[in-house]
C-alpha cells in the first residue's frame, strides 16, 4: 500500500501559498485597471522636442484657435500654464535672486528655489524654477540647458515627480 508523502501541514502550507499567489494576481489586475484616463496629458511635436507637455484642454483650445502667439510688439498675457523646471549644476554661491534673474530674461517667473542641505544650510547645487507660461519654459530649456553660468555648465529640464 502506497503511502502519501505529504503531511497535513505541508498540504495546508501549499494551499495557503497558492491562495496568496491568486490574491496577488487579482490585486495586480485590479491595479492595472486603475488610473485617471481623463487627465492624460497630450503632447504636440513641438512640446516633445522642447520637453514640455500640455493638457488635453489646452490642446483642444489650440486646435480651436483660441490660443495664439502675440503679434510683434504686443505683450504676451501670462495666463498660461505654469511649468516647473529642474536646474542642475548651479554654482554653490548662487542665490535664489540670481536664479530668478537668469530665467526672467526669458519670461515671467512665479517661483525660484535653490535646494539646501538640511544640516549645514549650504546649497546642494541644484534648484527649481516655476515659469508662468509653458512656452517660456520650453524656450528656457532650449536656450539655457548646457549654457555656462558662473563658470559652471547648467542643466535645465522639466521637473518630474519623484517616487517615494
The 8 nearest C-alpha neighbors of each residue, nearest first, counted from 0:
[[1, 2, 3, 4, 5, 6, 7, 10],
 [2, 0, 3, 4, 5, 6, 7, 10],
 [1, 3, 4, 0, 5, 6, 7, 10],
 [4, 2, 5, 1, 6, 0, 7, 10],
 [3, 5, 2, 6, 1, 9, 7, 10],
 [6, 4, 3, 9, 10, 7, 8, 2],
 [5, 7, 9, 8, 10, 4, 3, 11],
 [6, 8, 10, 9, 11, 5, 12, 4],
 [9, 7, 11, 6, 10, 12, 5, 13],
 [8, 10, 12, 6, 11, 7, 5, 13],
 [11, 9, 13, 7, 12, 8, 14, 6],
 [10, 12, 8, 14, 9, 13, 15, 7],
 [11, 13, 15, 9, 14, 10, 16, 8],
 [12, 14, 16, 10, 15, 11, 9, 17],
 [15, 13, 17, 11, 16, 12, 18, 10],
 [14, 16, 12, 18, 13, 17, 19, 11],
 [15, 17, 13, 19, 14, 18, 12, 20],
 [18, 16, 20, 14, 19, 15, 13, 21],
 [17, 19, 15, 21, 20, 16, 14, 22],
 [18, 20, 22, 16, 17, 21, 15, 23],
 [19, 21, 17, 23, 18, 22, 16, 24],
 [22, 20, 18, 24, 23, 19, 25, 17],
 [23, 21, 25, 19, 24, 20, 18, 26],
 [22, 24, 20, 26, 21, 25, 19, 27],
 [23, 25, 27, 21, 22, 26, 28, 20],
 [24, 26, 22, 28, 27, 23, 21, 29],
 [27, 25, 29, 23, 28, 24, 30, 22],
 [26, 28, 24, 30, 29, 25, 23, 31],
 [29, 27, 25, 31, 26, 30, 24, 32],
 [28, 30, 26, 32, 27, 31, 25, 33],
 [31, 29, 33, 27, 32, 28, 26, 34],
 [32, 30, 28, 33, 29, 27, 34, 26],
 [33, 31, 30, 29, 28, 34, 27, 35],
 [32, 34, 30, 31, 29, 35, 36, 28],
 [35, 33, 36, 32, 31, 30, 37, 38],
 [34, 36, 37, 38, 39, 33, 32, 40],
 [35, 37, 38, 39, 34, 33, 40, 32],
 [38, 36, 35, 39, 55, 40, 34, 54],
 [39, 37, 36, 35, 40, 54, 55, 34],
 [38, 40, 36, 37, 41, 54, 35, 55],
 [41, 39, 54, 55, 53, 38, 42, 52],
 [40, 42, 55, 54, 53, 39, 52, 43],
 [43, 41, 52, 46, 53, 47, 40, 44],
 [42, 44, 46, 45, 47, 41, 52, 53],
 [43, 45, 47, 46, 48, 42, 49, 50],
 [46, 44, 48, 43, 47, 49, 42, 50],
 [45, 47, 49, 51, 43, 48, 50, 44],
 [48, 46, 50, 44, 49, 45, 43, 42],
 [47, 49, 46, 45, 50, 44, 51, 43],
 [50, 48, 46, 137, 47, 51, 45, 141],
 [49, 51, 47, 46, 48, 52, 157, 137],
 [52, 50, 46, 49, 137, 47, 157, 133],
 [53, 51, 42, 46, 40, 50, 41, 54],
 [54, 52, 40, 41, 42, 57, 55, 58],
 [53, 55, 40, 57, 56, 41, 58, 52],
 [54, 56, 58, 57, 41, 40, 59, 53],
 [57, 55, 59, 54, 58, 60, 53, 61],
 [58, 56, 60, 59, 54, 55, 61, 53],
 [57, 59, 55, 61, 60, 56, 62, 54],
 [58, 60, 62, 56, 57, 61, 63, 55],
 [61, 59, 57, 63, 65, 58, 62, 66],
 [62, 60, 66, 64, 58, 63, 59, 65],
 [61, 63, 59, 64, 60, 58, 65, 66],
 [62, 64, 60, 61, 65, 59, 66, 58],
 [65, 63, 61, 62, 66, 60, 67, 59],
 [64, 66, 60, 63, 61, 67, 62, 59],
 [67, 65, 61, 64, 60, 68, 63, 57],
 [68, 66, 69, 65, 64, 61, 70, 60],
 [67, 69, 70, 66, 75, 71, 73, 134],
 [70, 68, 75, 73, 67, 71, 74, 72],
 [69, 71, 73, 72, 68, 74, 75, 67],
 [72, 70, 73, 69, 74, 68, 75, 67],
 [71, 73, 70, 74, 69, 75, 68, 76],
 [74, 72, 70, 71, 69, 75, 76, 68],
 [75, 73, 72, 76, 69, 70, 71, 77],
 [76, 74, 69, 77, 73, 68, 70, 78],
 [75, 77, 78, 74, 79, 69, 132, 73],
 [76, 78, 79, 131, 132, 75, 107, 80],
 [77, 79, 76, 80, 132, 131, 81, 75],
 [80, 78, 132, 77, 81, 131, 133, 76],
 [79, 81, 132, 133, 82, 131, 78, 53],
 [82, 80, 131, 132, 130, 133, 79, 129],
 [83, 81, 130, 129, 133, 136, 84, 80],
 [82, 84, 129, 158, 128, 157, 130, 127],
 [85, 83, 157, 158, 128, 127, 156, 129],
 [86, 84, 127, 158, 156, 155, 157, 126],
 [85, 87, 155, 126, 154, 125, 127, 84],
 [88, 86, 125, 154, 153, 89, 124, 85],
 [87, 89, 153, 124, 125, 154, 152, 151],
 [90, 88, 124, 125, 87, 153, 91, 93],
 [89, 91, 93, 92, 124, 149, 151, 88],
 [92, 90, 124, 122, 93, 89, 123, 121],
 [91, 93, 90, 94, 122, 89, 124, 121],
 [94, 92, 90, 91, 97, 89, 95, 98],
 [95, 93, 97, 96, 98, 92, 113, 91],
 [94, 96, 98, 97, 112, 111, 113, 99],
 [95, 97, 99, 94, 98, 100, 111, 93],
 [98, 96, 100, 94, 95, 99, 101, 93],
 [99, 97, 95, 101, 96, 100, 94, 111],
 [98, 100, 96, 102, 101, 97, 111, 103],
 [101, 99, 103, 97, 98, 102, 96, 104],
 [102, 100, 98, 99, 103, 104, 97, 105],
 [101, 103, 104, 99, 100, 105, 98, 106],
 [104, 102, 106, 100, 105, 107, 101, 108],
 [103, 105, 102, 106, 101, 100, 107, 99],
 [106, 104, 103, 102, 135, 139, 138, 107],
 [107, 105, 103, 135, 104, 108, 102, 130],
 [106, 108, 103, 131, 130, 109, 105, 77],
 [109, 107, 130, 131, 110, 103, 129, 106],
 [110, 108, 129, 131, 130, 107, 111, 128],
 [109, 111, 129, 128, 108, 112, 130, 99],
 [112, 110, 128, 99, 95, 127, 129, 98],
 [113, 111, 127, 126, 95, 114, 128, 110],
 [114, 112, 126, 95, 125, 115, 127, 122],
 [113, 115, 126, 123, 122, 125, 112, 116],
 [116, 114, 122, 123, 121, 120, 117, 113],
 [115, 117, 120, 121, 118, 119, 123, 122],
 [116, 118, 120, 119, 115, 121, 114, 122],
 [119, 117, 116, 120, 121, 115, 122, 123],
 [118, 120, 121, 116, 117, 115, 122, 123],
 [121, 119, 116, 115, 117, 118, 122, 123],
 [122, 120, 115, 119, 116, 123, 91, 117],
 [121, 123, 115, 124, 91, 114, 116, 120],
 [122, 124, 115, 125, 114, 116, 121, 91],
 [125, 123, 89, 122, 91, 88, 90, 87],
 [126, 124, 87, 89, 86, 123, 88, 114],
 [125, 127, 113, 86, 114, 112, 85, 87],
 [126, 128, 85, 112, 84, 86, 111, 113],
 [127, 129, 111, 84, 110, 83, 130, 112],
 [130, 128, 83, 110, 109, 82, 108, 84],
 [129, 131, 108, 82, 81, 132, 136, 109],
 [130, 132, 81, 108, 107, 109, 77, 129],
 [133, 131, 79, 81, 80, 135, 134, 130],
 [132, 134, 136, 135, 82, 80, 81, 137],
 [135, 133, 137, 136, 132, 138, 79, 51],
 [134, 136, 138, 133, 137, 132, 106, 139],
 [137, 135, 133, 139, 134, 138, 130, 140],
 [136, 138, 134, 140, 49, 135, 139, 51],
 [137, 139, 135, 141, 136, 140, 142, 134],
 [140, 138, 136, 142, 141, 137, 143, 135],
 [141, 139, 137, 155, 138, 144, 156, 143],
 [140, 142, 138, 139, 143, 144, 137, 49],
 [143, 141, 139, 140, 138, 144, 146, 145],
 [144, 142, 146, 139, 140, 141, 145, 155],
 [145, 143, 155, 154, 140, 146, 142, 153],
 [144, 146, 153, 152, 154, 143, 147, 155],
 [147, 145, 143, 152, 144, 153, 148, 142],
 [146, 148, 152, 151, 150, 153, 149, 145],
 [147, 149, 151, 150, 152, 146, 153, 89],
 [150, 148, 151, 90, 147, 89, 93, 152],
 [149, 151, 148, 147, 152, 90, 89, 153],
 [152, 150, 147, 148, 149, 153, 90, 88],
 [151, 153, 147, 146, 145, 88, 148, 154],
 [154, 152, 88, 145, 87, 146, 144, 89],
 [153, 155, 144, 87, 86, 145, 88, 156],
 [156, 154, 144, 86, 140, 85, 143, 87],
 [155, 157, 85, 84, 140, 158, 154, 86],
 [158, 156, 84, 85, 83, 159, 51, 50],
 [159, 157, 84, 85, 83, 156, 160, 127],
 [160, 158, 161, 157, 85, 84, 83, 156],
 [159, 161, 162, 158, 163, 157, 83, 85],
 [160, 162, 159, 163, 158, 85, 157, 83],
 [163, 161, 160, 159, 158, 157, 85, 34],
 [162, 161, 160, 159, 158, 30, 85, 114]]
